[in-house]
Structure formats: structure tokens, C-alpha cells
Amino acid sequence: MHISFLMHHAYGVGETVRATFGLADALAERHDVEIVSVLRHRDAPALDLGPRVALRHLVDLREHAPAGDRTDPAHTRPAKVFPAAEPRFGQYSELTDRRIADHLRRTEADVVVGTRPGLTVHVARQTRRGPLRVGQESHCLAVRGRELRLALRGAYPRLDALVTATEADARAHLRRLRLPGVRVAAVPRAVPAPRLAPADGTGRWVVAAGRLTRAKRYDVLVRAFAAVVAARPDWRLRIYGGGPEKPALRALIDELGLYNHVFLMGPAGPLESEWAKGSLAVDPAGREPAGAALAEAMRCGLPVVATDCPYGPGELVEEGVTGRLVPAGQPVALATALLELIDDDAARARLGAAALAASARFDPVAVAGRHAALFEELAARRRGNGLRGSLHHARGALIGGAYAAKYATGHTARAAMRGVRTV
């Protein structure tokens, strides 16, 4: 099977890049896999990509690139297919519209996967007849504005499948986007095993990572950490990531006098070495799906303190077992949970060990097995033979279960599959 991922910018270090690279590399063990990056700003990817995965780009924006894409007049005119309400709209143009359309009309792939909403709209509308059209959601539908939801509602019914990170978000897409005939499945993001030893829990660091946006509610975390510092001034917080909220967060840190305790580290990748230096991971998001960042932290042996928001962490973190769940938007509750684990070395070690064991379900091979099973099911359904499709569906479930069970160290297969049930 030839599988093609269409990405915004495969040369960055964001969660989508990390998760897609891990998934693509695992799928390449048995399939022909390529990543097509719409934009290219760097000579080489910032993250490692396995040699079996082909990587190419559509628009070259490097300063020394000879093709002249940066000066092409079409790149100064706004895109017409890529939705105007998509957060990355400003980076798209008539030139990207044309290059993406040409690629999708000519692709020889059996499966084309869009990795952000604007690109999934292209996949849904412009992929030639033949390949399976799949969308992959990196954020929950609840954070999408009304205009973008309307654009997705007009395009997504043309998909064969939509993959979300959590079951709650899968249900939201089915309920709000009206997707008759579209297979909607919840599969966790792929996170490779770290190349470093797990965190030993001795570092007095709390670590967070993700885009600095309002939805992530890092302002709540900073306010909560003021209470942590008042009780335990020997602990500090590092927040990795960039985004539009950085100036406001910097001002809040200064206002609360936390400039020696809270550090905005900027984007970084890979993050495994940074997680390994910490003793706790934290995610204060108000309404976000369970992201790759928390899965990465768990794979490094960190217990997680996260908000029990509607679309994510509750499917990743088991309260009192692998971490703590607190109400969203409440600095006092967040500070209390952090301090309870900061002050209890034994509990922190116990939850960290459990998080490490539970994180096996994020292994790229297990996640790739789920995707491969889904693609086989879709191909069988398209062939139109109901009995044959049912048999392939059963076979796909067995394949996915086998992958999950294989990597469920210290857990039953049932427990390992909690985060990867399909909807």
C-alpha cells in the first residue's frame, strides 16, 4: 500500500511533525510511505525521519532556492481553496493552491492523509478518483471557530475517514459536522520510545510543552505556579513552545515576580531530553485533545498533572494512577495537585512508573497497526462486498489489537487499548 501524508511544514518541530514522522516511519516497515510538505523553509528536517520514508516539498521558500517560489507573484495572492478561517491561512496562496491541486491530481498513492484541516479540505475536494481520502485532526473541534467549522462541514463529507486523537472528539465531529458514510475513528498519536533513560524524579522541574495559545491556558499555569513557588521556592517551571500568547505570558510572569522560577524556553525538538530533566509534566489546556506532548512526557516516565477538559487528557491520564486530573481554568486546583506530588517523592515515583508502563500504547508500531487496519477496512468497504468488508473489518480489529497487546508492557490488552478504541 502506498500511503502519502500531506503536511503544512515537515521541516519544523511541532507536535504534528513529531507524531507524523513516528507514524510514517512505523508504517514504512510494511508499506510505501511518503511525506509531502507543502512548504519548505530549511535545507533539512529539524527532526529525524527514517530512511524508508520519502520526503518532498511543493513550494520552496528557502532564501537560496533557485526555483523562485518566494518571488512568484502567485504567492502574493491569497489562497482560494485553503479555508480563510484556518489559522495558517496567511501562509497559503494561489501558488500553494495550484501546487497542492497538481499533486493531488497526479498522486499514485492508495491513501492520501491530510494532517491539518486546511489541507484535509484540499484532500477532500481535489484528490483524484481512486485513492482513499483521510483527514487527521490534531486539535479538537471545539477550538475551531464557526467559519472554519462551516468550511469543514462542506468538505469533510467527501472523505473516506477522519481520524481524531480522542473518542470524545470523534463523537463531536460526528455530531456537529454531519458526516454520513465517513468512517470516524479515534487513534492516539504516535510517540517513539525515548533514546534516553527515563526521568529519575530528582530534578526539581515541572515541564510543559505546546503552542502558546489561549486554548492552552498557560496563564492559568503561571498563576498556579505562583502558589507553588510560595510553598516550594526550590521548584521551577519550564514551558517549551512558541506562539501568539508569549508576550502576554512574559508580562504575567514579570507581574507575579516569577522571572526566576518560570521560563519560556521557546520551540525545541526533540523534547525527550527536556522531559527527562523534569519530575512532573503539566498541561493546563481548557479544551484540547490529548496531545503528543503529554504522551512524550509519559514515555519519559513523568507523572502528569492535567486538566480534565472535555476532549482529551481524561482519556490519556488515569486519575491517581498515572497522574492527576483537575478542573479546567482553576489555578488553585492546579497548584494543589502539583504541590501534592512535589511534596510526596514516593507518590511521584509510583505514578511516574505507571505512566511509563501505560505509555506503551503510544508506540508508533501499535499506532501504525491501528491505521493499517483502518485503511484495510476502508479499501474493503470501497470494493462494495458487504461480507468481504465485514471479514476485513474483523481482521483489521485483530491486527490492531495484536499491535496494541504486543506493546502493552505490564498491562492487559484491554487496558492498553483504552485510548485507541475506534468510534
N, C-alpha and C positions, 0 to 999 in steps of 0.2 A: 504494500500500500504506500502511495506517495502522499505525504502529509505536508502541507505548506502553511506556515504561520505568517500572518501579515501584522507587522509591528510598527508602532509610531517611530521609535528610535532605538534600535538594538545596540547602540553604542553608549548607552547611559548605564546607570547603576540602580534604577528604581526597582520596586517590588515586582512589577510585571516583567521586567527584563530578567531578574533573577529566577522567577518561577518558570518563565517560558524556556529559558536556557536549560534548566534542570529537566523539565518535561521533555523537551526536544531531544536532549542527549539520551534520555532513557528510551524514548520511542525509537531512536535510531538504532538500537540494538537489533530490532526486527523489521524496521520499515525504512523507507527512503524519506528523509526529513530535510526540509529547508526552512530557513527563516528569511523572510523578505522584509527589510527595513525600509519604510517609506523615505525617511530622512537619514542622512549620514553627515555627521559633524566631525568625526575623528577618523584617524587612519586605521585604528584597530579597536575592537571592542574593549571596554573597560573591565569586563568580566570574562572569565574563561568559558569557552564554548568547545565542546568535544569535537574531535576531527571528523567524526562521521556526519556532522550536521553542516549542510551548505549554508552560507550566509551571503546575501547580496542586497543591494540597495536600489532604490528607484530615483531618488533625487540627491545629488551630491552637493552639499553646501560647504565643503571644506574650502578654505581660502585658496589653496594651491591647486584645486581640482581643475583639470583642463576643459571640462565639458561646458562650463559657463552657466550652470544652473542658477547660481547666485544672481547673475545679471540678466537672466531670461525675463523679458517683460511679462510673460505669463505668470511668473512667480510674484509679481506685484499686484495682481488682480485676485480678489477673494475667491475662495472655493465656492462651488455651487452644489456639489454632491455631499461633501463633508458637512454635517449639520452645523449651522451657525451658533447653536446653543451649546455645542461641545466645548469643554474648557480649552482644548488645544486648537480651536478654530483659527486663531491668529497665525499659526504656523503652516496652515494649509492654503492652497491657492489653485488657480486654474491649471498650473503646471502639475501639482500633485494629483488633482482630479484626473488629468489626462494620463499620467504615468500609471496610476493605480488602475484605471479602466483598461488600459492596454495590457497590463499584467494579468488582470482577471479574465480578459477575453482570450488570452493565449495560454494560460496556465495548463500544464499537463497533470496537475495534481488530482488525486482522487478525493482529497479532503482539503478544504480551504478554511482556515480558522482566523477570524478577526479577533484581535486582542484588546480592543477598546471600542466604545460604542460608535464613534465616527467611522472607524474602519469596518466594523461589522455592518454598518449601513451600506458601505461600498460592496462588501462581500455579498450581502443580501440582494442588492439591486443589479450588480454588474458582473458577477461570476457567470461564465459561460454555462450552458446547459451540460450537465454531466457530473461535475464534482459535487460532493456533499458540502453544504454551506453551514458553517458552525460559528456561533458567536461565543466569546468567552468574556464574562463580566468580572472586572477587577474591583468594582465598588458596588455597594448596594443600590437598588433602585430608589430608595428613599432619599438619597442625596442628590438625585438628578432633578433639575428644575422642570417645570411644567412644559416649557417649549421643547426641551430635549426629549422628554417622555413622549410627547406627541410625534416627534420625528421618528423615534424608535417604534412606536405603535404602527406607523405607516410602513416601516421596512421590515421589522423582525418577523412578521408572519410568513415571509418568504424563506426563512431559514429552515434547515432540517433539524437543527438542535441549538439549544442555548445552554451553556454551562455556567453555573454560578458557584461561588465558594461555599455557600451555606444553604441548608434546606429552607430556612426562613426566607432568604432572598429568592430562592426558586419559587416558593409559593407566592411571593409578592409579584414576581414577573408574570406568573400565570394569571393572577387575579387582576392586575392592573393594565397589562398590555394586550390582552385578548389574543392568545397565540394558538388557535386551533390547528392541530396537526403538527405543531412544533414540539419536539422532544426536549423537555426541560429537566436537567439533571444537576445535582449538587455533588461536586467533587472538590476536595481540598487542593490547595496549591502545592506544587512540588517543591520540596526543600531538600537539597542534598545533605548527606551526613557531613558534619564539620570535619575538617582535616586536623583540628586541634583537640587536645584533651578537654573534657567538659569543665565548666567553671567549678572551682573548688569552694566557692562560697565565702572566701575570706576577704575579698575586695569589698570595700565599703562604698560601692557604687550601685545606684539604681540607673537602669538604662532604658531608654525609649527610642523608637525609630519610626519614621514615617513622614509623609509630606506635611509641612507646616501650614495646614488649612484650618478653617473654622470648624469643620466637621470633626477634626481630630481632637479638639478641645484641650490643647496643650496649656491654655490659660488656666483651666481647672487644675491641671497637674502642677503648674508653677505655684498656684495658691496653696494647694495641698502640701507642697514641699516646704513651704514657709513654716507650716506646723511641724513637719518632720525635723527641720533644722533647729527649731526652738527646743525640741526634746533631745535630739541627737545631732549636734553640730558636727560630729565627725563623719557624717554621711553626705554624699554628694550625688548630683543627678546630671547625667549626660543625655542630651536629646540630639539624635542624628537625623538629618534631613534638611531640605530647603523648601521654600515656598513663600507665598504672599504674606503669611502671618508673622514672618520673622521680625520685622521692625516693631510690631505691637508686643510681641513676646519679649524682645530685648528691653523695651520700655517698662514692661511689667516687672521683669527681673530687677531692673535698676530701682524701680519704685519700692519694691519689697526688700531691697538691700540683700539680694541673693546672688550678687555677681561673683562671690567666691564659692558658691555652692551649686549653682545651676549653670550649665554650659551648653550653648547652642553650637554643636560641632559641625554643622553643615552636612552635605551629602557625603556618603562614604560607602565603599563596597570593595570586596565583600565585607560583611559585618561580623562574621563569626569570631574574629579576634577581639572585637569590641564587646560582644556579648560575653565572651569567656572571661573578660576582666571584671564583669559585674557579679552581683549576688542576687539581684532581683530585676525582672523585666516588668514594665508597666505600660498599659495602653488606656488612655483616658477617653477614647473616642465616644462621641454621643450617639452615632448611628452609622456604624461601619461594619462590613463583613469581617469575619476572622481573617486577618491578613497574613501574608508571608512573614512579616516581621516577628509576630508572636510565635509562629511555628519555628522560625530560626532560633529564637531565644530558647524554646523548649528543647530543640535539638542540641543546644549547648548546655543543657542541664540546669536552666534557670527556672525557678517558680515564677508564675505570672500573676500580677495583680491587674485586673481589667474591669471595665465597666460592663455591667450586664445589660447592654443595649440590645434592641430588638433583633438585629440582623447578624450577630456574629460570635463574639467571644464565648457566649454560653454553650456553643457547640464545640468549642475548642478547649476551654478550661473547665475542669471538673472541680467545683467548689470544695475546698478543704482537702483535695487530693493532689491536684497538680498546680493549684494556685488559689486565688481569692477572687470573687466577683462582688462588685459593689454597685450601688445605683449610679446611673449616669448623671453627670453635672453636679455632683456633691463633693466639694473639696474636703469636707470634714470626714466623710465616709472613706474617701480615698486615702487620706492621711492616716486614719485609724488602722486600715488594713496594712498599709506599708509599715507602720510602726510595730504592729503586732509581729510581723515577720522579721523586721530588723532586730527586735528585742529577743527573738527566740531562734537561736542558732540551730537547734535540733529540728524544729519545725521547718525551717528554711531548707535544711539539708534533705529532710524527708520528702518535701514537696518537689524539690529540685530533681531528686532521683526518680520520682514518679512521673514528672514531666518529661524527663529524658526517655523513659520507657514508653510512654504514651505517644511520643513524637514519631515513633516508627511508622505510623500510618501516613506521614507526610513524605516518606521516602519516594523519590522520583519513579522507581520501578513499580511501586504499588500504585501510584497515581497514574502512571503510564498504562498500567493494566486496566484501570477503570476507563481511560479514554479509548484504548484499543477496543475494549468490549462495547463501548458506546458506538464507535464507528462501525463495527461489525454489525451491530443491531440495526443501525440506520441503513447500511447497504442492503441488508436482508429485507428490510421493510420496503425499500425502494423497488426491489425486484418483484414485489407485489404478491408473493406467495404467502398467505397467512400462516399456514402450518410451518413452512420453512422459516418464516420470520420468527415464529414462536420458539422454534428449536434454537435458532441463533441467539434469541434473547436469553434463553436458559443457559446456553453455552457461554454467552458473554458474562452473565452473572457469576458463573462458576470460575471463569478466568479472573474476573476482578476480585472475587473472594479469595482465590488462591494467592494472588499477589499480596493482598492485604494480610492474609494469615501468615505468609512467609516472613513478613517483616514485623509482625506483632510481637516483639520481644517482651516476654513477661506478661502477656495479655492473651485472653481468648480471642478467637477470630471475631466473635460478636462485638467485643469491646473495641477492637481495632477498627471495625467498620462503622462505628457510630458516626464519625464525621464524614463518611463517604457514601451514605445511602443516597440512592437516586430517587428523584421525585416524579 
